[in-house]
Amino acid sequence: MGSRKRGKYSFNLDESVVRTRSVKKGGGSGRWIVLFVLLAVLAGSVYSLVITGSADDLASYLPFPKKLVALRFQHNGQEVVLLPDSQVVLNPRDSLRLLEIQTDGWVSWGTKAASADLNVKAILNKPAVIQDLFPQESFEKPKAIEIRVLLWNRFIGKVNFLVQLDARDWVQKANATSDLDRKIFFLEKALQENAGNVLVKTQLAGLYFEDKKYDEAGRLYREIDASGKSKSISERLLLVYQIQNKVDDALMVYLDLFKLSEEPETFKEFLQYIQKKKSKEDAARFLEKHQQHIPKAFQSSLMLFLADLNTQTKNWAKAATSYEKAIKAGIKDPDVLYNLAVTYQQSDDPDKAIQALEKYLQKNPGDTKSWLQLGELQEKKGALTQARSTYEAMLQKNPQNREALVRLVAILEKGKDKGALQAAYQKLAATQPRNKTIQHNLGVLYYDARKYDKAAACFEAVVALDPKDVESRKYLLDIYRKQKNDKAATAVIQSLAQLDPKNTSYYDTIFKSYEQKKDYKGMAAFFRTASQQHPEMVALHNYALFAALKTGDNKGAIKELDHLNRLQPKEKKHLRQAANLCESSGDHAGALKRLELLLKLDPKDKEAKEDYLRIKMLMVTKKKPE
């Protein structure tokens, strides 16, 4: 019989005791002689035992069977001998025929095979298929069959059969049903029968996945994978791990996939997955640890990815190392050189940053921003001559490059080449004519070079742009004086006086200018306006008072004296002069008012008392009727 669950038949007796007793055909007269002899022997034995009184031992001397020795079957066309109490596993597809009952008796009269589970007659004359004997049986549960051997209804032995499905049957059942749970059940049974069947494992794992039993699916895919790497199985296992969010396990499967197939799309998915599922630091650590498992074809891309991760975490040293490795691995993209320069710059290594940026600019010379960055790095390193050359080279290509001009100017200002600095400022001013700082600095350069006309033009441009600029007006005042342009100088002084009122020297100069010209009306108008703009300045009121007196404007003079009295309340002279002006103008009441204030300030002032009484009497006299 073929191998089943237990694999071998089990017998309780040694096969050496199995003897086949067969009756030969032919020789009829011989049979009668033998029969006669046996009867005679039997009768003699019975008589002897009766005479001797040993009736209990009679049975031991009889030639009839006492126990079963073996059953001989034909199983699937092959003869087999089963010992008593053995159990054999059968498949429903197997055929079975009972050939012979072998006992320990000389004769087999009265022996027969019987079974409560099986119609024994169906297997006596010809082989019968087990499934045909049980047409309604599915055998999804194993069926036990016991065949008993009887001698005149007395039990002398038995053999057992266990009919059960094998892996092939379970797979057929699985393929025949559309019910997912039934399919899984049948394939699980098939796998129990044949645990090493990779096809069954694969099919069952797929059903587990479909049923969202991801742990079971993963277990089977791992078992299959352990027996031999397969791209399709690895991909299925990867999908299981991704659904379960087992990130590290999924990443290790990616590494296995790289050994099976160097597909760029898979590597791209790998990088996207690790970037999504891990922190930048953890992703970098994983890739660095397993770098040797990444195919050579992907090493340059891996280095770029690592460089980007380290850049994002500001691990500049590692980022630079990764970029260097990417370049050695064959990356030709000039942007990698630029990124390398940036990482060296961030890690405070200007020498290497300059080298990388110079290599980048050799391949991408039109990148103006990077030329400026190169100059900045050279400045940082202290290589001002190199930086100057960089900016000048940029200006040769584009004289209007404002940033290059500004940086060149900054470098030239640190040196002694005033001519180059002046030329640079001229170009800068041409690009930004309304920039007052540039115009002012260029004006200073012209002034130092005694180019007063050009200097004046620059300072005048600043004054026009900024009405409150003081410094440029000071330069203009000096230039106008050098050029003996009195009118322009006076206008500048007046504007400076208004912008810097605390500097009384400007007003002194203006006063002297009007005094020299005897232009008292102009003086009065200017200082009257100035004192109104700056009412707290004593000097302005004094100048306005002087001008009012010179022009005979007593009312204006009195007004200025009142302002001075407010600003200098302890000065008696302002009150006395105001009182005199009021009296001379016929304003006796105004004179008395100011004399009263003077007496309050100094009650012992004899002159003030006398003036007060005199004006008082004068007013009384004027009031008497004629």
C-alpha positions as CSV (number, residue, x, y, z in Angstrom):
1,M,0.0,0.0,0.0
2,G,1.2,3.5,-0.7
3,S,2.6,5.8,1.9
4,R,0.1,8.1,3.8
5,K,0.2,10.1,7.0
6,R,2.3,7.6,8.9
7,G,4.3,6.7,5.9
8,K,4.7,2.9,6.7
9,Y,2.4,0.0,7.7
10,S,2.7,-1.1,11.3
11,F,2.6,-4.7,12.3
12,N,2.4,-6.2,15.7
13,L,4.0,-9.5,14.8
14,D,7.3,-10.3,13.1
15,E,6.8,-11.0,9.4
16,S,8.6,-14.3,9.8
17,V,5.5,-15.9,11.4
18,V,3.3,-15.1,8.4
19,R,2.7,-18.2,6.4
20,T,0.5,-18.4,3.4
21,R,-1.8,-21.5,3.4
22,S,-3.1,-22.2,0.0
23,V,-5.1,-25.3,-1.2
24,K,-3.7,-26.9,-4.3
25,K,-6.1,-27.8,-7.2
26,G,-6.5,-31.3,-8.6
27,G,-5.6,-34.7,-6.9
28,G,-9.2,-35.6,-5.7
29,S,-8.3,-39.1,-4.5
30,G,-5.5,-37.7,-2.5
31,R,-7.8,-35.4,-0.7
32,W,-10.1,-38.2,0.5
33,I,-7.1,-40.1,1.8
34,V,-5.9,-37.2,3.8
35,L,-9.4,-36.5,5.1
36,F,-9.7,-40.1,6.3
37,V,-6.4,-39.9,8.1
38,L,-7.3,-36.7,9.8
39,L,-10.6,-38.0,11.0
40,A,-8.9,-41.1,12.4
41,V,-6.3,-39.1,14.2
42,L,-8.9,-36.8,15.5
43,A,-11.1,-39.7,16.8
44,G,-8.0,-41.3,18.5
45,S,-7.1,-38.1,20.1
46,V,-10.5,-37.5,21.5
47,Y,-10.7,-41.1,22.9
48,S,-7.2,-40.8,24.5
49,L,-8.1,-37.5,26.2
50,V,-11.4,-38.9,27.5
51,I,-9.7,-42.0,29.0
52,T,-7.0,-39.9,30.6
53,G,-9.4,-37.2,31.9
54,S,-7.6,-34.2,30.1
55,A,-10.7,-32.8,28.4
56,D,-9.6,-29.2,29.1
57,D,-6.7,-29.5,26.9
58,L,-8.7,-30.9,24.1
59,A,-8.9,-27.6,22.2
60,S,-5.2,-27.3,22.1
61,Y,-4.8,-30.4,20.1
62,L,-7.6,-29.7,17.6
63,P,-6.4,-28.5,14.1
64,F,-8.8,-25.5,13.9
65,P,-7.6,-21.8,14.0
66,K,-7.2,-20.1,17.4
67,K,-5.9,-16.7,16.2
68,L,-5.4,-14.6,13.1
69,V,-1.9,-14.7,11.6
70,A,-2.3,-12.3,8.7
71,L,-4.6,-10.9,6.1
72,R,-3.3,-10.8,2.5
73,F,-4.6,-7.9,0.4
74,Q,-4.2,-6.5,-3.1
75,H,-3.7,-2.8,-2.7
76,N,-3.6,-0.7,-5.9
77,G,-2.5,-3.8,-7.8
78,Q,0.2,-4.9,-5.3
79,E,0.0,-7.6,-2.7
80,V,0.6,-6.8,0.9
81,V,0.3,-8.8,4.1
82,L,-1.1,-7.2,7.2
83,L,-0.4,-8.5,10.7
84,P,-3.2,-8.5,13.3
85,D,-4.0,-5.3,15.0
86,S,-2.0,-3.2,12.5
87,Q,-3.5,0.0,11.2
88,V,-3.0,1.2,7.6
89,V,-3.8,4.6,6.1
90,L,-5.8,4.5,2.9
91,N,-6.8,7.2,0.4
92,P,-10.3,7.3,-1.0
93,R,-8.8,6.8,-4.5
94,D,-7.1,3.6,-3.4
95,S,-8.4,0.1,-4.6
96,L,-8.5,-2.8,-2.2
97,R,-9.1,-6.6,-2.5
98,L,-9.0,-9.2,0.2
99,L,-7.1,-12.2,-1.1
100,E,-6.6,-14.6,1.9
101,I,-7.1,-15.1,5.6
102,Q,-4.1,-16.7,7.2
103,T,-4.6,-18.3,10.6
104,D,-2.6,-20.7,12.9
105,G,-5.0,-23.7,12.3
106,W,-4.4,-26.6,10.0
107,V,-7.7,-26.0,8.4
108,S,-9.6,-22.8,7.9
109,W,-13.2,-24.2,8.0
110,G,-15.6,-21.7,9.6
111,T,-13.3,-18.6,9.3
112,K,-14.6,-15.4,7.7
113,A,-13.9,-11.6,7.5
114,A,-16.6,-9.2,8.7
115,S,-16.9,-5.4,9.3
116,A,-19.5,-3.1,10.7
117,D,-18.0,-0.3,8.6
118,L,-17.5,-2.0,5.2
119,N,-19.2,-4.5,3.0
120,V,-16.5,-7.1,2.9
121,K,-18.1,-9.0,0.1
122,A,-17.4,-6.0,-2.2
123,I,-13.7,-6.6,-1.9
124,L,-13.6,-10.4,-2.1
125,N,-14.0,-11.1,-5.8
126,K,-12.3,-8.0,-7.4
127,P,-10.6,-4.8,-6.3
128,A,-12.9,-2.0,-5.2
129,V,-12.2,1.7,-5.0
130,I,-12.7,3.0,-1.5
131,Q,-14.6,6.1,-2.6
132,D,-17.0,3.8,-4.6
133,L,-17.7,1.8,-1.4
134,F,-18.7,5.0,0.4
135,P,-20.3,7.2,-2.3
136,Q,-21.8,9.7,0.2
137,E,-18.7,10.1,2.3
138,S,-16.5,13.3,1.8
139,F,-13.7,12.0,4.0
140,E,-13.1,15.5,5.3
141,K,-12.9,13.8,8.6
142,P,-10.8,10.5,8.6
143,K,-12.9,7.4,8.5
144,A,-11.9,4.4,10.6
145,I,-12.6,0.9,9.2
146,E,-12.1,-2.3,11.2
147,I,-12.1,-5.8,9.6
148,R,-12.6,-8.6,12.1
149,V,-11.8,-12.2,11.4
150,L,-14.2,-14.8,13.0
151,L,-14.2,-18.6,13.5
152,W,-17.8,-19.7,13.7
153,N,-18.7,-16.2,15.0
154,R,-15.8,-16.3,17.5
155,F,-13.3,-13.4,17.2
156,I,-9.8,-14.4,16.5
157,G,-8.2,-11.2,15.2
158,K,-8.6,-7.9,13.3
159,V,-6.8,-5.2,11.2
160,N,-7.7,-1.5,11.0
161,F,-7.8,1.0,8.2
162,L,-7.9,4.7,8.4
163,V,-9.2,6.4,5.2
164,Q,-8.3,10.0,4.9
165,L,-7.6,12.7,2.3
166,D,-4.1,13.6,1.2
167,A,-2.6,16.9,0.2
168,R,-3.7,16.4,-3.4
169,D,-7.4,15.9,-2.3
170,W,-7.4,19.0,-0.1
171,V,-6.0,21.1,-2.9
172,Q,-8.6,19.8,-5.3
173,K,-11.3,20.7,-2.8
174,A,-9.8,24.2,-2.4
175,N,-9.8,24.8,-6.1
176,A,-13.4,23.6,-6.4
177,T,-14.9,26.1,-3.9
178,S,-15.3,29.8,-4.1
179,D,-15.8,30.3,-0.4
180,L,-12.8,32.0,1.0
181,D,-13.0,30.4,4.5
182,R,-13.5,26.9,2.9
183,K,-10.5,27.5,0.6
184,I,-8.3,28.4,3.6
185,F,-9.5,25.4,5.6
186,F,-8.8,23.0,2.7
187,L,-5.3,24.4,2.1
188,E,-4.5,24.3,5.7
189,K,-5.4,20.6,5.7
190,A,-3.3,20.1,2.6
191,L,-0.3,21.8,4.3
192,Q,-0.7,19.5,7.3
193,E,-0.4,16.5,5.0
194,N,2.6,18.0,3.1
195,A,4.3,20.7,5.1
196,G,7.0,21.2,2.6
197,N,4.7,22.0,-0.4
198,V,5.8,25.4,-1.5
199,L,2.9,25.8,-4.0
200,V,0.3,25.1,-1.3
201,K,2.1,27.6,1.1
202,T,2.1,30.2,-1.6
203,Q,-1.6,29.7,-2.4
204,L,-2.6,29.7,1.3
205,A,-0.5,32.8,2.1
206,G,-2.3,34.6,-0.7
207,L,-5.6,33.7,0.7
208,Y,-4.5,34.8,4.2
209,F,-3.5,38.1,2.7
210,E,-6.8,38.4,1.0
211,D,-8.6,37.7,4.3
212,K,-6.4,40.3,6.0
213,K,-4.7,37.7,8.2
214,Y,-1.4,39.4,7.7
215,D,0.5,37.6,10.5
216,E,-0.3,34.2,9.0
217,A,0.4,35.4,5.5
218,G,3.8,36.8,6.7
219,R,4.7,33.6,8.5
220,L,4.1,31.5,5.3
221,Y,5.9,33.9,3.0
222,R,8.9,33.8,5.4
223,E,8.9,30.1,5.4
224,I,8.9,30.1,1.6
225,D,11.5,32.7,1.5
226,A,13.8,30.7,3.8
227,S,13.6,27.7,1.4
228,G,14.8,29.8,-1.5
229,K,14.7,33.5,-2.4
230,S,12.1,34.6,-5.0
231,K,11.3,38.0,-6.3
232,S,7.6,37.5,-6.3
233,I,7.5,36.1,-2.7
234,S,9.8,38.9,-1.5
235,E,7.5,41.4,-3.0
236,R,4.5,39.8,-1.3
237,L,6.3,39.7,2.0
238,L,7.3,43.4,1.6
239,L,3.6,44.3,1.0
240,V,2.6,42.4,4.2
241,Y,5.2,44.3,6.3
242,Q,4.3,47.6,4.8
243,I,0.6,47.0,5.7
244,Q,1.6,46.0,9.2
245,N,3.9,49.0,9.5
246,K,6.9,46.8,10.3
247,V,9.3,49.3,8.9
248,D,12.6,47.6,9.7
249,D,11.4,44.2,8.4
250,A,10.1,45.9,5.2
251,L,13.5,47.6,4.7
252,M,15.3,44.3,5.0
253,V,13.1,42.8,2.4
254,Y,14.0,45.6,0.1
255,L,17.7,44.7,0.6
256,D,16.8,41.1,-0.4
257,L,15.0,42.4,-3.5
258,F,18.1,44.2,-4.6
259,K,20.0,40.9,-4.6
260,L,17.3,39.4,-6.9
261,S,16.8,42.3,-9.2
262,E,18.5,45.7,-9.7
263,E,15.5,47.6,-10.8
264,P,15.8,51.4,-10.5
265,E,12.1,51.7,-9.7
266,T,12.5,49.4,-6.7
267,F,15.4,51.5,-5.4
268,K,13.4,54.7,-5.8
269,E,10.5,53.2,-3.9
270,F,12.9,52.1,-1.2
271,L,14.3,55.6,-0.7
272,Q,10.8,57.1,-0.7
273,Y,9.6,54.5,1.9
274,I,12.6,55.0,4.3
275,Q,12.2,58.8,4.0
276,K,8.5,58.6,4.8
277,K,8.7,56.1,7.7
278,K,11.9,57.0,9.5
279,S,13.3,60.2,10.9
280,K,16.2,61.7,8.9
281,E,18.7,60.7,11.5
282,D,17.4,57.1,11.7
283,A,17.2,56.8,7.9
284,A,20.8,58.0,7.6
285,R,22.0,55.4,10.2
286,F,20.1,52.6,8.5
287,L,21.5,53.4,5.1
288,E,25.1,53.8,6.4
289,K,24.8,50.4,8.2
290,H,23.5,48.5,5.2
291,Q,25.4,50.4,2.5
292,Q,27.3,47.3,1.4
293,H,24.0,45.6,0.6
294,I,23.0,48.2,-1.9
295,P,24.0,47.3,-5.5
296,K,26.9,49.2,-7.0
297,A,24.5,50.6,-9.7
298,F,22.7,52.6,-7.0
299,Q,25.7,53.7,-4.9
300,S,26.0,57.2,-6.4
301,S,22.2,57.8,-5.9
302,L,22.5,56.5,-2.4
303,M,25.3,58.9,-1.6
304,L,23.3,61.8,-2.9
305,F,20.4,60.7,-0.8
306,L,22.6,60.4,2.3
307,A,24.1,63.8,1.6
308,D,20.7,65.3,1.5
309,L,19.6,63.7,4.8
310,N,22.8,64.9,6.5
311,T,22.3,68.4,5.1
312,Q,18.8,68.5,6.5
313,T,20.1,67.5,9.9
314,K,23.0,70.0,9.5
315,N,25.5,67.2,9.8
316,W,27.8,69.1,7.4
317,A,30.8,66.8,7.7
318,K,28.9,63.7,6.8
319,A,27.1,65.5,4.0
320,A,30.4,66.6,2.5
321,T,31.7,63.0,2.7
322,S,28.6,61.7,1.0
323,Y,28.9,64.2,-1.8
324,E,32.6,63.4,-2.3
325,K,31.7,59.7,-2.6
326,A,28.9,60.4,-5.0
327,I,31.3,62.3,-7.3
328,K,33.8,59.4,-7.1
329,A,30.9,57.0,-7.9
330,G,30.5,58.8,-11.2
331,I,27.9,61.6,-10.6
332,K,28.4,64.3,-13.3
333,D,25.8,66.8,-12.2
334,P,27.6,70.1,-11.5
335,D,25.0,70.9,-8.9
336,V,26.6,68.2,-6.7
337,L,29.8,70.3,-6.7
338,Y,27.8,73.3,-5.7
339,N,26.1,71.4,-2.8
340,L,29.6,70.2,-1.8
341,A,30.8,73.7,-1.7
342,V,27.9,74.7,0.5
343,T,28.5,71.9,3.0
344,Y,32.2,72.8,3.3
345,Q,31.2,76.4,3.7
346,Q,28.7,75.5,6.5
347,S,31.4,73.3,8.2
348,D,33.7,76.3,8.2
349,D,36.2,74.9,5.7
350,P,36.6,77.8,3.2
351,D,39.5,76.3,1.3
352,K,37.6,73.1,0.3
353,A,34.5,75.2,-0.3
354,I,36.4,77.5,-2.7
355,Q,37.9,74.5,-4.5
356,A,34.5,72.8,-5.0
357,L,32.9,76.1,-6.1
358,E,35.6,76.8,-8.6
359,K,35.1,73.3,-10.1
360,Y,31.4,74.0,-10.3
361,L,31.9,77.4,-12.0
362,Q,34.2,75.7,-14.6
363,K,31.2,73.7,-15.7
364,N,28.6,76.4,-15.1
365,P,30.3,79.8,-15.7
366,G,27.1,81.7,-16.2
367,D,25.9,81.3,-12.6
368,T,26.4,84.9,-11.4
369,K,25.1,84.2,-7.9
370,S,27.8,81.5,-7.4
371,W,30.5,83.9,-8.6
372,L,29.4,86.2,-5.9
373,Q,29.4,83.4,-3.4
374,L,33.0,82.5,-4.5
375,G,34.1,86.1,-3.9
376,E,32.4,86.0,-0.5
377,L,34.3,82.8,0.4
378,Q,37.6,84.4,-0.7
379,E,36.9,87.4,1.4
380,K,36.1,85.2,4.4
381,K,39.4,83.4,3.9
382,G,41.1,86.7,3.8
383,A,42.2,86.4,0.2
384,L,41.1,89.9,-0.7
385,T,43.2,90.1,-3.9
386,Q,41.5,86.9,-5.2
387,A,38.1,88.3,-4.2
388,R,38.8,91.6,-6.0
389,S,39.8,89.7,-9.1
390,T,36.6,87.6,-9.0
391,Y,34.4,90.7,-8.8
392,E,36.4,92.6,-11.5
393,A,36.0,89.6,-13.8
394,M,32.3,89.7,-13.2
395,L,32.2,93.4,-14.0
396,Q,34.0,92.9,-17.2
397,K,31.2,90.6,-18.3
398,N,28.5,92.8,-16.9
399,P,29.5,96.3,-15.8
400,Q,26.0,96.9,-14.4
401,N,26.2,94.1,-11.9
402,R,25.3,96.1,-8.8
403,E,26.1,93.4,-6.2
404,A,29.6,92.8,-7.7
405,L,30.2,96.6,-7.6
406,V,29.1,96.9,-4.0
407,R,31.4,94.0,-2.9
408,L,34.3,95.4,-5.0
409,V,33.8,98.8,-3.3
410,A,33.8,97.2,0.1
411,I,37.2,95.5,-0.7
412,L,38.7,98.7,-2.2
413,E,37.7,100.7,0.8
414,K,39.9,98.5,2.9
415,G,42.9,99.2,0.6
416,K,44.7,102.4,-0.5
417,D,43.8,102.4,-4.2
418,K,41.6,105.5,-4.1
419,G,41.6,105.7,-7.9
420,A,40.1,102.2,-8.3
421,L,37.7,103.0,-5.5
422,Q,36.6,106.2,-7.2
423,A,36.1,104.3,-10.5
424,A,34.0,101.6,-8.8
425,Y,31.9,104.3,-7.1
426,Q,31.3,106.0,-10.4
427,K,30.0,102.7,-11.9
428,L,27.9,102.1,-8.8
429,A,26.5,105.6,-8.9
430,A,25.6,105.1,-12.6
431,T,23.5,102.1,-11.6
432,Q,21.9,103.8,-8.6
433,P,21.8,107.5,-9.2
434,R,19.3,108.1,-6.4
435,N,21.2,106.3,-3.8
436,K,22.3,109.1,-1.5
437,T,24.9,106.9,0.3
438,I,26.7,106.1,-2.9
439,Q,26.5,109.8,-4.1
440,H,27.8,111.0,-0.7
441,N,30.7,108.6,-0.7
442,L,31.6,109.4,-4.3
443,G,31.5,113.1,-3.4
444,V,33.9,112.5,-0.5
445,L,36.3,110.7,-2.9
446,Y,36.1,113.6,-5.4
447,Y,36.6,116.1,-2.5
448,D,39.7,114.3,-1.3
449,A,41.0,114.3,-4.9
450,R,40.2,118.1,-5.0
451,K,37.8,117.6,-7.8
452,Y,35.4,120.1,-6.3
453,D,33.0,120.5,-9.2
454,K,32.3,116.8,-9.3
455,A,32.2,116.6,-5.5
456,A,29.7,119.5,-5.4
457,A,27.5,117.7,-8.0
458,C,27.4,114.6,-5.8
459,F,26.6,116.5,-2.7
460,E,24.0,118.6,-4.4
461,A,22.4,115.3,-5.6
462,V,22.3,114.1,-1.9
463,V,20.8,117.4,-0.8
464,A,18.1,117.1,-3.4
465,L,17.4,113.5,-2.3
466,D,17.4,114.3,1.4
467,P,16.3,117.7,2.6
468,K,17.6,116.9,6.1
469,D,21.1,115.8,5.3
470,V,23.6,117.8,7.2
471,E,26.9,116.2,6.4
472,S,26.7,116.8,2.6
473,R,25.7,120.4,3.2
474,K,28.8,120.9,5.3
475,Y,30.9,119.7,2.4
476,L,29.0,122.0,0.1
477,L,29.5,125.0,2.3
478,D,33.3,124.3,2.4
479,I,33.3,123.8,-1.4
480,Y,31.3,127.0,-2.1
481,R,33.6,129.0,0.2
482,K,36.6,127.6,-1.7
483,Q,35.0,128.6,-4.9
484,K,34.1,132.0,-3.4
485,N,30.4,131.4,-4.2
486,D,29.0,133.6,-1.4
487,K,25.4,133.3,-2.5
488,A,25.4,129.6,-2.5
489,A,27.4,129.4,0.7
490,T,24.8,131.7,2.4
491,A,22.0,129.5,1.2
492,V,23.7,126.4,2.6
493,I,24.4,128.1,5.9
494,Q,20.8,129.0,6.3
495,S,19.7,125.5,5.6
496,L,22.3,124.1,8.0
497,A,21.1,126.5,10.7
498,Q,17.6,125.2,10.3
499,L,18.7,121.6,10.3
500,D,21.1,122.0,13.2
501,P,19.6,124.8,15.3
502,K,21.7,123.9,18.4
503,N,24.8,124.9,16.5
504,T,24.6,128.7,16.9
505,S,27.7,129.2,14.9
506,Y,25.6,129.0,11.7
507,Y,23.4,131.8,13.0
508,D,26.4,133.9,14.0
509,T,27.7,133.5,10.5
510,I,24.4,134.5,9.0
511,F,24.1,137.5,11.3
512,K,27.6,138.7,10.3
513,S,26.8,138.3,6.6
514,Y,23.6,140.5,6.9
515,E,25.5,143.0,9.1
516,Q,28.3,143.3,6.6
517,K,25.8,144.0,3.8
518,K,23.7,146.3,6.1
519,D,20.7,144.2,5.0
520,Y,18.7,144.7,8.1
521,K,15.4,144.0,6.5
522,G,16.7,140.6,5.3
523,M,18.2,140.0,8.7
524,A,14.8,140.8,10.3
525,A,12.9,138.5,8.0
526,F,15.3,135.6,8.4
527,F,15.6,135.7,12.2
528,R,11.9,136.5,12.7
529,T,11.1,133.2,10.9
530,A,14.0,131.3,12.6
531,S,12.8,132.5,16.1
532,Q,9.3,131.4,15.3
533,Q,10.6,127.9,14.3
534,H,12.8,127.7,17.3
535,P,11.1,129.8,20.0
536,E,13.3,128.5,22.8
537,M,16.5,129.8,21.3
538,V,17.7,133.0,23.0
539,A,20.2,133.9,20.3
540,L,17.6,133.9,17.6
541,H,15.4,136.4,19.5
542,N,18.4,138.6,20.2
543,Y,19.2,138.7,16.5
544,A,15.6,139.4,15.7
545,L,15.5,142.2,18.3
546,F,18.6,143.8,16.8
547,A,17.1,143.7,13.3
548,A,13.8,145.1,14.6
549,L,15.6,148.0,16.3
550,K,17.7,148.7,13.2
551,T,14.6,148.8,11.0
552,G,12.6,150.9,13.6
553,D,10.1,148.2,14.3
554,N,9.4,149.0,17.9
555,K,6.4,146.7,18.1
556,G,8.5,143.8,16.8
557,A,11.3,144.7,19.1
558,I,8.9,144.7,22.1
559,K,7.6,141.3,21.0
560,E,11.1,139.9,20.9
561,L,11.9,141.4,24.4
562,D,8.9,139.7,25.8
563,H,10.1,136.4,24.4
564,L,13.5,137.0,25.9
565,N,11.9,137.9,29.3
566,R,10.1,134.6,29.2
567,L,13.3,132.7,28.4
568,Q,15.4,134.7,30.9
569,P,13.0,135.8,33.6
570,K,15.7,137.1,35.9
571,E,17.2,139.5,33.3
572,K,15.9,143.0,34.3
573,K,17.3,144.6,31.1
574,H,14.7,143.0,28.9
575,L,11.8,144.5,31.0
576,R,13.5,147.9,31.2
577,Q,14.1,148.1,27.5
578,A,10.6,146.9,26.7
579,A,9.1,149.5,29.1
580,N,11.2,152.3,27.4
581,L,10.1,151.2,23.9
582,C,6.4,151.1,25.0
583,E,6.7,154.6,26.5
584,S,8.4,156.0,23.4
585,S,5.6,154.4,21.3
586,G,3.0,156.0,23.5
587,D,1.9,152.7,25.1
588,H,2.0,153.9,28.7
589,A,-0.1,151.1,29.9
590,G,2.4,148.6,28.4
591,A,5.3,150.5,29.9
592,L,3.6,150.4,33.4
593,K,2.9,146.7,33.0
594,R,6.6,145.8,32.3
595,L,7.8,148.2,35.1
596,E,5.5,146.4,37.5
597,L,7.1,143.1,36.5
598,L,10.5,144.6,37.0
599,L,9.7,145.9,40.5
600,K,8.4,142.4,41.4
601,L,11.7,141.1,40.3
602,D,13.6,143.8,42.2
603,P,11.5,146.0,44.5
604,K,14.5,148.1,45.4
605,D,15.2,149.2,41.8
606,K,15.1,153.0,42.3
607,E,15.2,153.8,38.6
608,A,12.2,151.5,38.0
609,K,10.2,153.2,40.8
610,E,10.9,156.6,39.5
611,D,9.9,155.7,35.9
612,Y,6.8,153.9,37.2
613,L,5.6,157.0,39.2
614,R,6.5,159.4,36.4
615,I,4.5,157.4,33.8
616,K,1.7,157.0,36.3
617,M,1.5,160.7,36.9
618,L,1.7,161.4,33.2
619,M,-1.3,159.1,32.6
620,V,-3.3,160.8,35.4
621,T,-2.5,164.2,33.9
622,K,-3.8,163.1,30.5
623,K,-7.0,161.9,32.0
624,K,-7.9,165.4,33.6
625,P,-10.4,167.5,31.5
626,E,-9.0,170.7,30.1
